[in-house]
């Protein structure tokens, strides 16, 4: 969002923390919230700082590297090899980064909420005050949901361990333990209800609005297999936003079109993310395209990751997604399969984040799109047994997606059963949402029902043998990080299975 450049410097320092772990966050010498935020203008500037803590680059990197979206690039010098080999333990970057980063986000939202509650808005400013507070509650909910997505073993089991629920600013002497899923999801729902009652904006692609709340509810309900809720919310948004046309679709990822975008994180020249950032690690920030290449887009951009062959093989060359996913400078070897043990000439360049505003590799991060809502609705129909038919079915929605992306009247799918329907949904999500931070979680929650797991093409994993991973593998839940145990040893007894 463009306004962050102007205002973030004065306020972000009030909202970030530095400590031994994610939860012990009360620091001596910190400027109290009631002194830092004295007006609604102060709150709005502080809100920009909270937004600046939302960073999906690590999520996009991890989902791509750890699953089957990528292959090792010709310019790779060892970047990401450990994650690419399914190595995951309490000391790996994903474990600590996802934990600390999202609790930093929650902490900043909590401090803003505390400050807002202590502040009396001036005459005529109640609506703006309410909207700011509503956005803060929604961001706190989002932070908790992001944590739940990676650290709980089972989204659908309310009695399973979730993450640590933090709806306040803890003091340094508090050692908090994990809450149940029921408790954490209960807080998320409560925060979304509060946000919904306060927000005055219906739609806003770079700020939280009522449509953000609806999309959030649809995604969370799908994860939780509450399919009546998922269907209602996804249907509402799909009617409002629809799918991008063939002409509009490339512009979504070049940041020249907001077609089908419900909410995105804007990245612009001069903001705090306008840097290359660390490369080859999921603990990263900066330009999102720099998660795949060192210098820029295309063959000459020094790609250290390339698109995986198993993903490439799913996309028809007439599909509008083909040119969005794969750069025109890619080298396609039609005989690649016969060379699995030898020299493969494929160079499949990721093109989804080629750059915008004249800055190579810098692009906005898409959080909610209507295409995801369509696939959530298709999932709801499949779970309800409505997977075949030319209307109100999984088949009709998958056809609608393919018609839009191929620009032609495609064949209506017919599924032999629910497993086959889920497999097709998972495959369509793999193509449509590639490199957007969904694949790991999709396999975790849909893989067993679809009988699908990580499946790399043999040419991409010949060097290390890490070709497949079952969706029931314990590594589809992140371990609690070692850095947290150092300050909060009681959590060791609540470590996730397998670690």
Secondary structure by P-SEA (a helix, b strand, c coil): cccccccccccccccccccccccccccccccccccccccaaaaaaaaaaaaaaccaaaaaaaaaaaccccccccccccccccccccccccccaaaaaaaaaaaaaaaaaaaaaaaaaaccccccaaaaaaaaaaaaaaaaaaaaaaaaacccccccccccccccccccccccccbbbbbcaaaaaaaaaaaaaaaaaccccccccccccaaaaaaaaaaaaaaacaaaaaaaaaaaaaaccccccccaaaaaaaccccccccbbbbbcccccccccccccccccccccccccccccccccccccccccaaaaaacccccccccccccccccccccccccccccccccccccccccccccccbbbbbcccaaaaaaaaaaaaaaacccccccccaaaaaaaaaaaaacccccbbbbccaaaaaaaaaaaaaaaacccccaaaaaaccccccccccccccccccccccccccccccccccccccccccccccccccccccc
